[in-house]
């Protein structure tokens, strides 16, 4: 397996969209947490010892407006795949986010999006 650090735009899009759907979620804190998990995974996989910088602050308007619910699920799938290298990885956070996005997916619709 290989892993890479997802872009701030990728992570912020997930966090901002989720925060717009779930009251009380702090998009910046969520984005920073998702990025830290992703970087921990890559550091574990490749024995790097970098520290995550906070995700560049984004506004809801910075999220990619033409992404569909299947695209958002695919972005979660990518981030989950890039973040699962550690043996103690708990994917519950992304599972919950993905499940919320999946509520708006019609059966059988797939997305060609993997990362942005």
Sine and cosine of phi, psi and omega as CSV:
sin_phi,cos_phi,sin_psi,cos_psi,sin_omega,cos_omega
0.00,0.00,0.45,-0.89,0.11,-0.99
-0.79,-0.62,0.23,-0.97,-0.01,-1.00
-0.54,-0.84,0.48,-0.88,0.10,-1.00
-0.66,-0.75,0.31,-0.95,0.03,-1.00
-1.00,0.08,0.86,-0.51,0.01,-1.00
-0.93,0.37,0.45,-0.89,-0.02,-1.00
-0.94,0.35,0.39,-0.92,0.09,-1.00
-0.85,0.52,-0.61,0.79,0.00,-1.00
-0.88,0.47,-0.69,0.72,0.02,-1.00
-0.86,0.51,-0.79,0.61,-0.05,-1.00
-0.92,0.39,-0.69,0.73,0.00,-1.00
-0.90,0.44,-0.59,0.81,0.02,-1.00
-0.88,0.47,-0.70,0.72,0.05,-1.00
-0.88,0.48,-0.77,0.63,-0.08,-1.00
-0.90,0.43,-0.71,0.71,-0.03,-1.00
-0.91,0.41,-0.67,0.75,-0.01,-1.00
-0.92,0.39,-0.69,0.72,0.02,-1.00
-0.89,0.46,-0.70,0.72,0.00,-1.00
-0.89,0.45,-0.50,0.87,0.03,-1.00
-0.96,0.28,-0.33,0.95,-0.02,-1.00
-0.99,-0.16,-0.41,0.91,-0.09,-1.00
-0.85,-0.52,0.95,-0.32,-0.02,-1.00
-0.86,0.52,0.59,-0.80,0.08,-1.00
1.00,0.03,-0.07,1.00,0.01,-1.00
-1.00,0.08,0.78,-0.62,0.06,-1.00
-1.00,0.04,0.95,-0.32,-0.09,-1.00
-0.87,0.49,-0.66,0.75,-0.03,-1.00
-0.91,0.43,-0.72,0.70,0.01,-1.00
-0.89,0.45,-0.65,0.76,0.02,-1.00
-0.90,0.43,-0.72,0.70,0.01,-1.00
-0.87,0.49,-0.69,0.73,0.01,-1.00
-0.90,0.45,-0.64,0.77,0.02,-1.00
-0.91,0.41,-0.70,0.71,0.01,-1.00
-0.88,0.47,-0.65,0.76,0.01,-1.00
-0.91,0.40,-0.67,0.74,0.01,-1.00
-0.88,0.48,-0.66,0.75,0.03,-1.00
-0.89,0.45,-0.68,0.74,0.01,-1.00
-0.89,0.45,-0.71,0.70,0.00,-1.00
-0.92,0.38,-0.64,0.77,0.07,-1.00
-0.84,0.54,-0.65,0.76,0.00,-1.00
-0.90,0.43,-0.74,0.67,-0.01,-1.00
-0.91,0.41,-0.66,0.75,0.05,-1.00
-0.87,0.49,-0.66,0.75,0.02,-1.00
-0.90,0.44,-0.72,0.70,-0.05,-1.00
-0.90,0.44,-0.67,0.74,-0.12,-0.99
-0.93,-0.36,0.19,0.98,0.05,-1.00
0.83,0.55,0.58,0.81,0.12,-0.99
-1.00,0.05,0.23,-0.97,0.01,-1.00
-0.71,-0.71,0.68,0.73,0.02,-1.00
-0.99,0.14,0.38,-0.93,0.06,-1.00
-0.94,-0.34,0.63,-0.77,-0.03,-1.00
-0.96,0.29,0.68,-0.73,0.20,-0.98
-1.00,0.09,0.52,-0.85,0.06,-1.00
-0.85,0.53,0.47,-0.88,0.07,-1.00
-0.90,0.44,0.70,-0.71,0.04,-1.00
-0.79,0.61,0.80,-0.60,-0.03,-1.00
-0.82,0.57,0.72,-0.69,-0.02,-1.00
-0.80,-0.61,0.41,-0.91,0.08,-1.00
-0.96,-0.28,0.38,-0.93,-0.04,-1.00
-0.81,0.59,-0.56,0.83,0.02,-1.00
-0.92,0.40,-0.29,0.96,0.01,-1.00
-0.98,0.19,-0.31,0.95,0.03,-1.00
-0.91,0.41,0.45,-0.89,-0.04,-1.00
-0.95,0.30,0.92,-0.39,-0.15,-0.99
-0.95,0.31,-0.42,0.91,-0.09,-1.00
-1.00,-0.09,0.26,0.97,0.07,-1.00
-0.98,0.20,0.69,-0.73,0.01,-1.00
-1.00,-0.03,0.23,-0.97,0.09,-1.00
-0.81,0.58,-0.66,0.75,0.07,-1.00
-0.89,0.46,-0.56,0.83,0.05,-1.00
-0.90,0.44,-0.66,0.75,0.01,-1.00
-0.91,0.42,-0.63,0.78,0.08,-1.00
-0.88,0.47,-0.68,0.73,0.00,-1.00
-0.90,0.44,-0.63,0.78,0.06,-1.00
-0.88,0.47,-0.65,0.76,0.06,-1.00
-0.90,0.44,-0.67,0.74,0.02,-1.00
-0.86,0.51,-0.69,0.72,0.02,-1.00
-0.89,0.46,-0.78,0.63,-0.03,-1.00
-0.87,0.49,-0.64,0.77,0.04,-1.00
-0.88,0.48,-0.71,0.70,-0.01,-1.00
-0.89,0.46,-0.62,0.79,-0.02,-1.00
-0.97,0.22,-0.26,0.97,-0.13,-0.99
-0.95,-0.30,0.06,1.00,-0.18,-0.98
-0.98,-0.21,0.25,0.97,-0.09,-1.00
-0.94,0.34,-0.53,0.85,-0.05,-1.00
-0.94,0.34,0.64,-0.77,0.02,-1.00
-0.90,0.43,-0.39,0.92,-0.01,-1.00
-0.99,-0.12,0.27,0.96,-0.03,-1.00
-0.89,0.46,0.75,-0.66,0.07,-1.00
-0.88,-0.48,0.96,-0.29,-0.07,-1.00
-0.99,0.10,0.25,0.97,-0.07,-1.00
-0.86,0.52,-0.69,0.73,-0.03,-1.00
-0.85,0.53,-0.78,0.62,0.01,-1.00
-0.93,0.37,-0.53,0.85,0.08,-1.00
-0.86,0.50,-0.69,0.73,0.00,-1.00
-0.91,0.40,-0.67,0.75,0.03,-1.00
-0.91,0.42,-0.74,0.68,0.00,-1.00
-0.87,0.50,-0.66,0.75,0.00,-1.00
-0.88,0.47,-0.62,0.78,0.02,-1.00
-0.92,0.40,-0.69,0.72,0.04,-1.00
-0.90,0.43,-0.61,0.79,-0.04,-1.00
-0.92,0.38,-0.35,0.94,0.05,-1.00
-0.86,0.51,-0.45,0.89,-0.05,-1.00
-0.99,-0.16,0.19,0.98,-0.01,-1.00
-0.99,-0.14,0.78,-0.63,0.11,-0.99
-0.98,0.19,0.53,-0.85,-0.05,-1.00
-0.79,0.62,0.75,-0.66,0.14,-0.99
1.00,0.07,-0.06,1.00,-0.01,-1.00
-0.99,0.11,0.79,-0.61,0.01,-1.00
-0.88,-0.48,0.26,-0.97,-0.04,-1.00
-0.84,-0.54,0.62,-0.79,0.10,-1.00
-1.00,0.08,-0.07,1.00,-0.06,-1.00
-0.97,0.24,0.68,-0.73,0.11,-0.99
-0.85,-0.53,-0.70,0.71,0.06,-1.00
-0.48,-0.88,0.35,-0.94,0.04,-1.00
-0.73,-0.68,0.00,0.00,0.00,0.00
